[in-house]
């Protein structure tokens, strides 16, 4: 998945747990990458798991995210890949099972877009991720 290719990978613990109720991350999001003719779809589920498709890759992860953003307006997302079909993502890479990442999400006030950043400076971000559907779909 491109998020692991473009942002820093950090060793962190992510374990399966339910996402906070009515969290703005829950639902299906699309990241369009027109410069390389590819897109990624992320389905963040209430059970603390996600399903990601990127080019030919299909991966599942377990994630943790707080109910509220921090004082700077970011949600810290901890993610660990638990399944992968072994095919190439939009960056031409294969994500290894066990890969862990910590990223910082910043939502647009509309709740329909977010950026995924390597840290809270917004110097290294990808996005926008655009909401396709909300929770429960």
N, CA and C of each residue as an Amber inpcrd file, in Angstrom:
protein
   411
   0.8280000  -1.1660000   0.0000000   0.0000000   0.0000000   0.0000000
   0.8740000   1.2290000   0.0000000   0.4510000   2.2220000  -0.6650000
   1.2530000   3.4120000  -0.8380000   1.5320000   4.1160000   0.4720000
   0.6190000   4.0750000   1.4390000   0.8530000   4.7970000   2.6820000
   2.1320000   4.3420000   3.3590000   2.4990000   3.0840000   3.2140000
   3.7130000   2.5910000   3.8230000   4.9220000   2.9500000   2.9760000
   4.7270000   3.2460000   1.7090000   5.8280000   3.5910000   0.8340000
   6.1940000   5.0670000   0.9450000   5.2080000   5.9170000   1.2340000
   5.4530000   7.3460000   1.2100000   5.6700000   7.9760000   2.5730000
   5.2540000   7.3220000   3.6320000   5.4310000   7.9070000   4.9530000
   6.2780000   6.9970000   5.8140000   6.8620000   7.5790000   6.8260000
   7.7920000   6.8380000   7.6790000   7.1130000   5.6720000   8.3710000
   7.8140000   4.5680000   8.4400000   7.3450000   3.4100000   9.1750000
   7.9860000   3.4660000  10.5470000   7.1700000   3.3320000  11.5620000
   7.6430000   3.3700000  12.9370000   7.2740000   2.0640000  13.6020000
   8.1270000   1.5670000  14.4560000   7.7930000   0.4020000  15.2620000
   6.8260000   0.8560000  16.3330000   5.6490000   0.2840000  16.3380000
   4.6530000   0.6130000  17.3400000   3.7280000  -0.5680000  17.4910000
   3.0250000  -0.5890000  18.5910000   2.1070000  -1.6910000  18.8420000
   0.7300000  -1.3060000  18.3540000   0.1350000  -2.1650000  17.5460000
  -1.2520000  -2.0040000  17.1370000  -1.9030000  -3.3600000  17.3450000
  -2.9480000  -3.3740000  18.0950000  -3.6430000  -4.6190000  18.3750000
  -5.1000000  -4.4520000  18.0050000  -5.7620000  -5.5440000  17.6570000
  -7.1610000  -5.4150000  17.2750000  -8.0030000  -4.9500000  18.4590000
  -8.7440000  -3.9150000  18.2620000  -9.6950000  -3.4320000  19.2460000
 -10.7210000  -2.6110000  18.4910000 -11.8720000  -2.4960000  19.0640000
 -12.9170000  -1.7540000  18.3790000 -12.5310000  -0.2920000  18.2510000
 -12.9180000   0.2940000  17.1300000 -12.6960000   1.7210000  16.9360000
 -13.7090000   2.4790000  17.7940000 -13.3720000   3.7010000  18.1960000
 -14.3380000   4.4870000  18.9660000 -15.6460000   4.6470000  18.1840000
 -16.7980000   4.5480000  18.8610000 -18.0880000   4.6690000  18.1760000
 -18.1960000   5.9770000  17.3930000 -18.7890000   5.9070000  16.2280000
 -19.0280000   7.0770000  15.3680000 -17.7530000   7.8400000  15.0070000
 -16.6290000   7.1420000  14.9620000 -15.3660000   7.8000000  14.6260000
 -15.4080000   8.2940000  13.1760000 -14.8650000   9.4850000  12.8930000
 -14.9040000  10.0020000  11.5210000 -14.1170000   9.1600000  10.5190000
 -13.2070000   8.2960000  10.9830000 -12.4250000   7.4560000  10.0720000
 -13.2330000   6.2900000   9.5210000 -14.2420000   5.8370000  10.2420000
 -14.9770000   4.6410000   9.8330000 -15.6870000   4.8530000   8.5050000
 -15.5840000   3.8550000   7.6470000 -16.1960000   3.9150000   6.3260000
 -15.1790000   3.6100000   5.2450000 -15.5330000   3.9450000   4.0210000
 -14.6780000   3.6640000   2.8620000 -14.1370000   4.9710000   2.3100000
 -12.8400000   4.9860000   2.0670000 -12.1170000   6.1670000   1.5850000
 -11.3360000   5.8090000   0.3270000 -11.2010000   6.7740000  -0.5680000
 -10.4320000   6.5560000  -1.7990000  -9.3110000   7.5890000  -1.8860000
  -8.1300000   7.0940000  -2.2140000  -6.9760000   7.9410000  -2.4880000
  -6.6710000   7.8180000  -3.9710000  -6.8720000   8.9070000  -4.7170000
  -6.5940000   8.9040000  -6.1560000  -5.1840000   9.4060000  -6.3970000
  -4.4600000   8.6870000  -7.2580000  -3.0800000   9.0310000  -7.5880000
  -2.9700000   9.1880000  -9.1100000  -3.5540000  10.2710000  -9.6560000
  -3.5950000  10.4280000 -11.1150000  -2.2250000  10.5070000 -11.7650000
  -1.2170000  10.9910000 -11.0250000   0.1240000  11.1120000 -11.6040000
   0.7340000   9.7630000 -11.9440000   0.2460000   8.6960000 -11.3070000
   0.7300000   7.3490000 -11.6410000  -0.4010000   6.4540000 -12.1650000
  -1.5830000   7.0440000 -12.3650000  -2.7020000   6.3000000 -12.9340000
  -3.1970000   5.1710000 -12.0400000  -3.2960000   5.4250000 -10.7420000
  -3.6790000   4.3800000  -9.8000000  -4.5270000   4.9940000  -8.6880000
  -5.2560000   4.1450000  -7.9810000  -5.9900000   4.6050000  -6.8110000
  -5.9960000   3.4930000  -5.7670000  -6.2460000   3.9090000  -4.5270000
  -6.3150000   2.9770000  -3.4120000  -7.6410000   3.1740000  -2.6920000
  -8.1940000   2.0830000  -2.1840000  -9.4360000   2.1450000  -1.4200000
  -9.1720000   1.5620000  -0.0430000  -9.5930000   2.2930000   0.9760000
  -9.4030000   1.9060000   2.3730000 -10.7690000   1.7670000   3.0220000
 -11.0480000   0.6120000   3.6010000 -12.2960000   0.4050000   4.3400000
 -11.9520000   0.2140000   5.8070000 -12.1540000   1.2630000   6.5900000
 -11.9000000   1.2160000   8.0250000 -13.1800000   0.7770000   8.7240000
 -13.1020000  -0.3590000   9.4250000 -14.2840000  -0.9680000  10.0360000
 -14.3010000  -0.7480000  11.5520000 -15.5040000  -0.7860000  12.1280000
 -15.7050000  -0.5260000  13.5540000 -15.0150000  -1.5460000  14.4510000
 -14.6870000  -2.7270000  13.9170000 -14.0230000  -3.7470000  14.7360000
 -12.5160000  -3.5290000  14.8480000 -12.0020000  -2.4030000  14.3130000
 -10.5780000  -2.0980000  14.4100000  -9.7430000  -2.7490000  13.3290000
 -10.3960000  -3.1800000  12.2510000  -9.6670000  -3.7480000  11.1220000
  -9.9370000  -2.9060000   9.8780000  -9.0410000  -3.0270000   8.9140000
  -9.2470000  -2.3340000   7.6450000  -8.9260000  -3.2790000   6.4930000
  -9.5400000  -3.0040000   5.3720000  -9.2890000  -3.7180000   4.1210000
  -8.8300000  -2.6780000   3.1240000  -7.6720000  -2.9180000   2.5180000
  -7.0940000  -1.9470000   1.5870000  -6.8210000  -2.6210000   0.2550000
  -7.2330000  -1.9490000  -0.8220000  -6.8730000  -2.3980000  -2.1650000
  -6.0340000  -1.2890000  -2.7950000  -4.9320000  -1.6890000  -3.4030000
  -4.0040000  -0.7660000  -4.0350000  -3.4350000  -1.4700000  -5.2510000
  -3.8590000  -1.0410000  -6.4640000  -3.4680000  -1.7170000  -7.6850000
  -3.9140000  -3.1680000  -7.5840000  -3.0000000  -4.1400000  -7.6040000
  -3.3800000  -5.5500000  -7.4950000  -3.3150000  -6.0650000  -6.0640000
  -2.7880000  -5.2620000  -5.1600000  -2.6410000  -5.7020000  -3.7800000
  -3.9620000  -5.5930000  -3.0180000  -4.2310000  -6.5890000  -2.1950000
  -5.3320000  -6.5780000  -1.2430000  -4.7220000  -6.9380000   0.1000000
  -4.9160000  -6.0590000   1.0850000  -4.3070000  -6.2750000   2.3940000
  -5.3270000  -6.0020000   3.4890000  -5.1130000  -6.6450000   4.6220000
  -5.9190000  -6.3820000   5.8040000  -4.9960000  -5.9490000   6.9180000
  -5.4920000  -5.0450000   7.7500000  -4.7030000  -4.5780000   8.8830000
  -5.5750000  -4.4690000  10.1250000  -4.8920000  -4.3200000  11.2460000
  -5.5280000  -4.0100000  12.5170000  -5.0360000  -2.6230000  12.8830000
  -5.9420000  -1.7740000  13.3740000  -5.5430000  -0.4090000  13.6890000
  -6.0930000   0.0430000  15.0310000  -5.4370000   1.0670000  15.5630000
  -5.8930000   1.7600000  16.7630000  -5.8820000   3.2450000  16.4650000
  -6.9340000   3.9180000  16.9530000  -7.0350000   5.3630000  16.7690000
  -7.8110000   5.9270000  17.9520000  -7.3980000   7.0710000  18.4890000
  -8.1340000   7.6300000  19.6250000  -9.4900000   8.1980000  19.1970000
 -10.3670000   8.3700000  20.1720000 -11.7050000   8.8990000  19.9000000
 -11.6670000  10.3640000  19.4840000 -10.6970000  11.1070000  20.0030000
 -10.6090000  12.5470000  19.7390000  -9.2180000  12.8950000  19.2230000
  -9.1330000  13.9740000  18.4170000  -7.8090000  14.4060000  17.9600000
  -7.0250000  15.0200000  19.1180000  -5.7030000  15.1160000  18.9340000
  -4.8680000  15.7530000  19.9530000  -5.0210000  17.2710000  19.8660000
  -4.2770000  17.9900000  20.6890000  -4.3810000  19.4470000  20.7540000
  -4.0480000  20.1260000  19.4290000  -3.2570000  19.4590000  18.5890000
  -2.8980000  20.0150000  17.2770000  -3.9050000  19.6470000  16.1900000
  -4.9330000  18.8540000  16.5400000  -5.9670000  18.4900000  15.5740000
  -5.7030000  17.2070000  14.8090000  -4.7220000  16.4190000  15.2390000
  -4.3690000  15.1780000  14.5610000  -4.8450000  13.9510000  15.3400000
  -5.2340000  12.9280000  14.6030000  -5.4890000  11.6120000  15.1670000
  -4.2590000  10.7560000  14.8820000  -3.7270000  10.0980000  15.8960000
  -2.5890000   9.1940000  15.7170000  -3.1470000   7.8160000  15.3400000
  -2.8290000   7.3510000  14.1470000  -3.2910000   6.0600000  13.6440000
  -2.1420000   5.0700000  13.7070000  -2.3180000   3.9960000  14.4710000
  -1.3420000   2.9130000  14.5310000  -1.9300000   1.7370000  13.7750000
  -1.1300000   1.1570000  12.8910000  -1.6370000   0.1650000  11.9590000
  -0.6230000  -0.9700000  11.7980000  -1.1320000  -2.1930000  11.6940000
  -0.2650000  -3.3550000  11.4820000  -0.9040000  -4.2520000  10.4170000
  -0.1440000  -4.5940000   9.3870000  -0.6260000  -5.4740000   8.3250000
  -0.6850000  -6.9090000   8.8590000  -1.8650000  -7.5400000   8.7280000
  -2.0210000  -8.9110000   9.2050000  -2.2430000  -9.9160000   8.0660000
  -2.6430000  -9.4370000   6.8860000  -2.8110000 -10.3030000   5.7040000
  -2.4720000  -9.4980000   4.4690000  -1.9160000 -10.1780000   3.4710000
  -1.5980000  -9.5320000   2.2040000  -1.5750000 -10.6050000   1.1200000
  -2.0870000 -10.2640000  -0.0660000  -2.1220000 -11.2590000  -1.1440000
  -0.7930000 -11.3840000  -1.8920000   0.2180000 -10.5970000  -1.5250000
   1.5400000 -10.7260000  -2.1320000   1.6850000 -10.0830000  -3.4920000
   0.7000000  -9.2860000  -3.9090000   0.7830000  -8.6200000  -5.2130000
   1.2010000  -7.1650000  -5.0320000   1.6050000  -6.5230000  -6.1380000
   2.1510000  -5.1700000  -6.0840000   1.0760000  -4.1050000  -5.8920000
   1.4530000  -3.0800000  -5.0850000   0.5770000  -1.9450000  -4.8320000
   0.8270000  -0.8460000  -5.8690000   0.2070000   0.3060000  -5.6810000
   0.3590000   1.4180000  -6.6260000   1.7940000   1.8900000  -6.7640000
   2.6130000   1.6850000  -5.7440000   4.0180000   2.0740000  -5.8020000
   4.8900000   0.9750000  -6.4060000   4.2620000  -0.1530000  -6.8030000
   5.0200000  -1.2530000  -7.3790000   5.6790000  -2.1370000  -6.3450000
   5.2690000  -2.0050000  -5.0980000   5.8600000  -2.7780000  -4.0150000
   4.8520000  -3.7410000  -3.4150000   5.3610000  -4.7230000  -2.6900000
   4.5250000  -5.6740000  -1.9560000   4.7130000  -5.3750000  -0.4790000
   3.6120000  -5.1660000   0.2280000   3.6810000  -4.8760000   1.6640000
   3.7900000  -6.1880000   2.4230000   4.7500000  -6.2740000   3.3100000
   4.9650000  -7.5000000   4.0760000   4.0210000  -7.5780000   5.2660000
   3.5140000  -8.7790000   5.5190000   2.7190000  -9.0190000   6.7120000
   3.5940000  -8.6990000   7.9200000   3.0170000  -8.0130000   8.8830000
   3.7500000  -7.6000000  10.0700000   4.2290000  -6.1610000  10.0130000
   4.1580000  -5.5200000   8.8370000   4.5600000  -4.1300000   8.7110000
   3.7100000  -3.2670000   9.6320000   4.3740000  -2.4140000  10.4120000
   3.6850000  -1.5140000  11.3360000   3.9460000  -0.0800000  10.9150000
   2.9700000   0.7700000  11.1160000   3.1390000   2.1840000  10.7890000
   2.3620000   3.0410000  11.7770000   2.8940000   4.2160000  12.0280000
   2.1890000   5.2350000  12.7840000   2.0830000   6.4510000  11.8750000
   0.8630000   6.9100000  11.6540000   0.6220000   8.0820000  10.8260000
  -0.3120000   9.0220000  11.5700000  -0.3810000  10.2570000  11.1040000
  -1.1980000  11.2770000  11.7410000  -2.2240000  11.7800000  10.7380000
  -3.5020000  11.6700000  11.1070000  -4.5900000  12.0450000  10.2120000
  -5.1400000  13.4070000  10.5950000  -5.3990000  14.2090000   9.5820000
  -6.0030000  15.5270000   9.7770000  -7.2320000  15.5970000   8.8930000
  -8.4070000  15.6860000   9.5140000  -9.6730000  15.7090000   8.7890000
 -10.0680000  17.1260000   8.4070000 -10.6640000  17.2570000   7.2380000
 -11.2740000  18.5050000   6.8090000 -12.5140000  18.7180000   7.6710000
 -12.8910000  19.9670000   7.9640000 -14.0840000  20.2020000   8.7890000
 -15.3630000  19.5330000   8.2600000 -15.4380000  19.2990000   6.9570000
 -16.6200000  18.6440000   6.3760000 -16.7100000  17.1760000   6.7640000
 -15.5770000  16.5680000   7.1780000 -15.5450000  15.1420000   7.4640000
 -15.4790000  14.2770000   6.2170000 -15.3730000  14.8950000   5.0610000
 -15.3820000  14.1730000   3.7860000 -13.9950000  13.9700000   3.1970000
 -12.9670000  14.5410000   3.8250000 -11.5910000  14.4460000   3.3380000
 -10.6510000  14.3410000   4.5260000  -9.5080000  13.6800000   4.3240000
  -8.4390000  13.7520000   5.3060000  -7.0920000  13.6100000   4.6250000
  -6.0640000  14.0910000   5.3110000  -4.6770000  13.9040000   4.8990000
  -4.0360000  12.9190000   5.8600000  -3.1300000  12.1050000   5.3500000
  -2.3580000  11.1730000   6.1690000  -0.9130000  11.6590000   6.1430000
  -0.3830000  11.9500000   7.3390000   0.9400000  12.5610000   7.4320000
   1.8930000  11.6940000   8.2500000   3.1820000  11.8590000   7.9760000
   4.2140000  11.1200000   8.6920000   4.3820000  11.6440000  10.1150000
   4.0550000  12.9230000  10.3210000   4.1520000  13.5290000  11.6470000
   3.1570000  14.6850000  11.7070000   3.2320000  15.4780000  12.7450000
   2.2760000  16.5560000  12.9370000   2.7010000  17.8760000  12.3040000
   3.7480000  17.8810000  11.4920000   4.1900000  19.1200000  10.8480000
   3.4800000  19.3620000   9.5210000   2.8490000  18.3350000   8.9600000
   2.1920000  18.3830000   7.6510000   3.1950000  18.6140000   6.5160000
   4.4690000  18.2750000   6.7550000   5.4880000  18.4020000   5.7190000
   5.4960000  17.2030000   4.7770000   5.1590000  16.0090000   5.2970000
   5.1280000  14.7800000   4.4930000   3.7560000  14.1440000   4.6380000
   2.8740000  14.4660000   3.6870000   1.4970000  13.9610000   3.7350000
   1.0980000  13.4030000   2.3800000   0.1370000  12.5050000   2.4020000
  -0.5010000  12.0460000   1.1810000  -1.9910000  12.3140000   1.3190000
  -2.6380000  12.5030000   0.1780000  -4.0620000  12.7610000   0.1890000
  -4.3950000  13.8290000  -0.8300000  -5.6220000  14.2440000  -0.8480000
  -6.6210000  13.9030000   0.1510000  -7.2490000  12.5350000  -0.0890000
  -7.6130000  11.9050000   1.0090000  -8.4650000  10.7270000   0.9780000
  -9.8910000  11.2570000   0.9290000 -10.6940000  10.7430000   0.0130000
 -12.0680000  11.2080000  -0.1440000 -13.0370000  10.1370000   0.3310000
 -14.0240000  10.5420000   1.1490000 -15.0160000   9.6060000   1.6470000
 -15.8630000   9.0820000   0.4970000 -16.0030000   7.7340000   0.4570000
 -16.8790000   7.0850000  -0.5090000 -18.1930000   6.7760000   0.1880000
 -18.1170000   6.1480000   1.3570000 -19.3080000   5.8610000   2.1460000
 -18.9440000   5.9500000   3.6260000 -19.9650000   6.0900000   4.4540000
 -19.7470000   6.1940000   5.8810000 -19.7740000   4.8560000   6.5670000
 -19.8100000   4.8960000   7.8860000 -19.7820000   3.6990000   8.7330000
 -20.9360000   2.7700000   8.3830000 -20.6650000   1.4810000   8.5180000
 -21.7100000   0.4750000   8.3470000 -21.9200000   0.0230000   6.9290000
 -21.0680000   0.4670000   6.0110000 -21.2380000   0.0280000   4.6270000
 -20.0660000  -0.7940000   4.1640000
